[in-house]
Amino acid sequence: MLKEIENRRSIRKYLEKDVPDELLKDIIEAARLAPSGHNVQPWKFIILLGERKAEIIAAFEKGLEREKGDDKFLEDCTKEFPFATHTLRLMKAAPVIIAVLCTRGKNLGETMSVDQHMTQLIDMMSVGAAIENLLLEANSIGLGTLWIGAHFYAYPELKEVLKTENLIAGFINVGWPDENPKPRPRKPFDEICE
């Protein structure tokens, strides 16, 4: 398994080729089997294709336009804004986008007690485990993926299009890779373990 983990890459270029439904079901099944705190399985996945994908892209664009004006959702996060505009281009290129929801999470800006904050941290770790399972399964069957977290600038618009009260934890681009990136540098073992 270490070799599969080592060979997984974040893919930003995709072939214009459909991904069969059965492969999408396989990667969601891998996510479904992930471990979660107290086995609550606090995740939901929405597969976005065609018109639904176009709606998400339009909502993202609308949110980014709003953020350029005076009505900012993320007032203190302007330095990360260029990443969000780049993310939008990457999402447009992917044949499939999967929205990842945290079903017990509080939304951005909502007040949380310490207990709710702790629960959300555990749930988000669980969602992260599900995402990693999905990425690894996709890679094992030849699909390319890219997990996305720069969606928060357009958060209100994306929630409206997804018609959800759940926390949008992220998105995952999925498609047939049209690139073979080299490995990205990793911190040395001694720097991360003691």
C-alpha positions as CSV (number, residue, x, y, z in Angstrom):
1,M,0.0,0.0,0.0
2,L,2.9,2.4,0.7
3,K,3.8,2.3,-3.0
4,E,0.2,3.2,-4.1
5,I,0.3,6.1,-1.6
6,E,3.7,7.2,-2.9
7,N,2.5,7.1,-6.5
8,R,-0.7,9.1,-6.0
9,R,-0.6,12.6,-7.6
10,S,-2.8,15.7,-7.6
11,I,-4.0,15.9,-11.2
12,R,-4.8,19.3,-12.7
13,K,-5.2,18.4,-16.4
14,Y,-7.8,15.9,-17.7
15,L,-8.7,14.2,-20.9
16,E,-12.1,15.1,-22.4
17,K,-13.4,11.6,-21.6
18,D,-16.4,10.6,-19.5
19,V,-15.9,8.7,-16.3
20,P,-18.3,5.6,-16.2
21,D,-20.9,5.6,-13.4
22,E,-19.6,2.3,-12.0
23,L,-16.1,3.8,-11.4
24,L,-17.7,6.8,-9.6
25,K,-19.6,4.3,-7.5
26,D,-16.4,2.4,-6.7
27,I,-14.5,5.5,-5.5
28,I,-17.5,6.6,-3.3
29,E,-17.6,3.1,-1.9
30,A,-14.0,3.4,-0.9
31,A,-14.9,6.7,0.9
32,R,-17.9,5.1,2.5
33,L,-15.6,2.4,4.1
34,A,-13.4,5.0,5.8
35,P,-13.0,5.0,9.6
36,S,-14.8,7.7,11.5
37,G,-15.0,8.9,15.1
38,H,-17.6,6.8,17.0
39,N,-18.6,5.4,13.6
40,V,-20.9,8.3,12.9
41,Q,-19.8,8.5,9.2
42,P,-20.4,12.3,9.0
43,W,-20.0,12.6,5.2
44,K,-22.1,12.9,2.2
45,F,-21.0,13.1,-1.4
46,I,-22.7,14.8,-4.3
47,I,-21.5,13.9,-7.8
48,L,-21.8,16.8,-10.1
49,L,-21.9,16.3,-13.9
50,G,-23.2,18.3,-16.8
51,E,-25.7,20.9,-15.8
52,R,-25.2,20.4,-12.1
53,K,-21.4,20.9,-12.6
54,A,-22.2,24.1,-14.6
55,E,-24.3,25.4,-11.8
56,I,-21.5,24.9,-9.3
57,I,-19.0,26.6,-11.6
58,A,-21.4,29.6,-12.0
59,A,-22.0,29.8,-8.3
60,F,-18.2,29.8,-7.7
61,E,-17.8,32.6,-10.3
62,K,-20.5,34.6,-8.7
63,G,-19.0,34.2,-5.3
64,L,-15.5,35.3,-6.5
65,E,-17.0,38.3,-8.2
66,R,-18.8,39.3,-4.9
67,E,-15.5,38.9,-3.0
68,K,-13.8,41.4,-5.3
69,G,-16.3,44.1,-4.1
70,D,-17.2,45.4,-0.7
71,D,-19.5,42.5,0.3
72,K,-16.7,40.0,1.4
73,F,-17.6,36.7,3.0
74,L,-14.0,36.2,4.1
75,E,-12.9,39.6,5.2
76,D,-9.5,38.7,6.5
77,C,-8.4,36.1,3.9
78,T,-7.6,38.2,0.9
79,K,-4.0,36.9,0.5
80,E,-5.4,33.4,-0.5
81,F,-7.8,34.8,-3.1
82,P,-5.6,34.1,-6.1
83,F,-5.7,30.4,-5.1
84,A,-9.5,30.5,-5.4
85,T,-9.4,31.9,-8.9
86,H,-6.9,29.3,-9.9
87,T,-9.1,26.6,-8.3
88,L,-12.1,27.7,-10.4
89,R,-10.1,27.2,-13.6
90,L,-9.1,23.7,-12.4
91,M,-12.7,22.8,-11.6
92,K,-13.8,23.9,-15.0
93,A,-11.3,21.4,-16.6
94,A,-12.5,18.4,-14.6
95,P,-15.1,16.1,-16.2
96,V,-16.6,15.4,-12.7
97,I,-16.7,17.3,-9.5
98,I,-17.7,15.7,-6.2
99,A,-18.9,18.0,-3.4
100,V,-17.9,16.6,0.0
101,L,-20.2,17.6,2.9
102,C,-19.7,17.2,6.7
103,T,-23.2,16.3,7.8
104,R,-22.8,17.3,11.5
105,G,-20.6,20.4,10.9
106,K,-21.4,23.9,11.8
107,N,-21.1,26.4,8.9
108,L,-18.5,29.1,8.6
109,G,-19.3,32.0,10.8
110,E,-21.7,30.1,13.1
111,T,-20.9,30.2,16.8
112,M,-19.8,27.0,18.4
113,S,-19.3,25.8,22.0
114,V,-16.1,24.1,22.9
115,D,-17.9,20.7,22.8
116,Q,-19.3,21.5,19.3
117,H,-15.8,22.6,18.1
118,M,-14.2,19.4,19.4
119,T,-17.0,17.3,17.7
120,Q,-16.5,19.2,14.4
121,L,-12.7,18.6,14.5
122,I,-13.2,14.9,14.9
123,D,-15.8,14.9,12.2
124,M,-13.5,16.7,9.8
125,M,-10.7,14.2,10.5
126,S,-13.2,11.5,9.6
127,V,-14.2,13.3,6.4
128,G,-10.5,13.7,5.6
129,A,-10.1,9.9,6.0
130,A,-13.0,9.3,3.6
131,I,-11.5,11.8,1.0
132,E,-8.1,10.0,1.2
133,N,-9.8,6.6,0.6
134,L,-11.5,8.1,-2.4
135,L,-8.3,9.5,-3.8
136,L,-6.4,6.3,-3.4
137,E,-9.1,4.2,-4.9
138,A,-9.4,6.6,-7.9
139,N,-5.7,6.4,-8.4
140,S,-5.7,2.6,-8.3
141,I,-8.2,2.4,-11.1
142,G,-6.4,5.0,-13.3
143,L,-8.4,8.1,-12.5
144,G,-6.8,11.4,-11.6
145,T,-8.1,13.5,-8.7
146,L,-7.5,16.9,-7.0
147,W,-9.0,17.7,-3.6
148,I,-10.1,21.4,-3.3
149,G,-10.4,23.6,-0.2
150,A,-10.3,27.0,-1.8
151,H,-14.1,27.1,-2.2
152,F,-14.8,29.1,0.9
153,Y,-14.7,32.5,-0.9
154,A,-17.9,31.4,-2.7
155,Y,-19.4,29.5,0.3
156,P,-22.8,31.2,0.4
157,E,-23.4,30.8,-3.3
158,L,-22.2,27.2,-3.3
159,K,-24.5,26.3,-0.3
160,E,-27.4,27.8,-2.2
161,V,-26.8,25.8,-5.4
162,L,-26.2,22.6,-3.4
163,K,-29.3,23.2,-1.4
164,T,-27.7,22.0,1.8
165,E,-27.5,23.1,5.4
166,N,-24.4,20.8,5.9
167,L,-20.9,22.1,6.0
168,I,-19.2,22.0,2.6
169,A,-15.9,20.4,3.6
170,G,-14.5,20.5,0.0
171,F,-14.7,19.4,-3.5
172,I,-12.8,16.7,-5.5
173,N,-12.0,17.0,-9.2
174,V,-12.2,13.6,-10.9
175,G,-11.2,12.5,-14.5
176,W,-8.8,10.7,-16.7
177,P,-5.4,12.3,-16.2
178,D,-3.8,14.2,-19.1
179,E,-0.5,14.7,-17.2
180,N,2.0,12.7,-15.2
181,P,3.4,15.1,-12.5
182,K,6.6,14.4,-10.8
183,P,6.5,13.8,-7.0
184,R,6.2,16.9,-4.9
185,P,8.9,17.4,-2.2
186,R,8.2,16.0,1.3
187,K,9.6,17.0,4.6
188,P,12.3,14.7,5.9
189,F,11.1,11.9,8.3
190,D,13.2,13.3,11.2
191,E,11.5,16.7,10.8
192,I,8.0,15.3,11.3
193,C,8.6,12.5,13.7
194,E,10.3,12.4,17.1
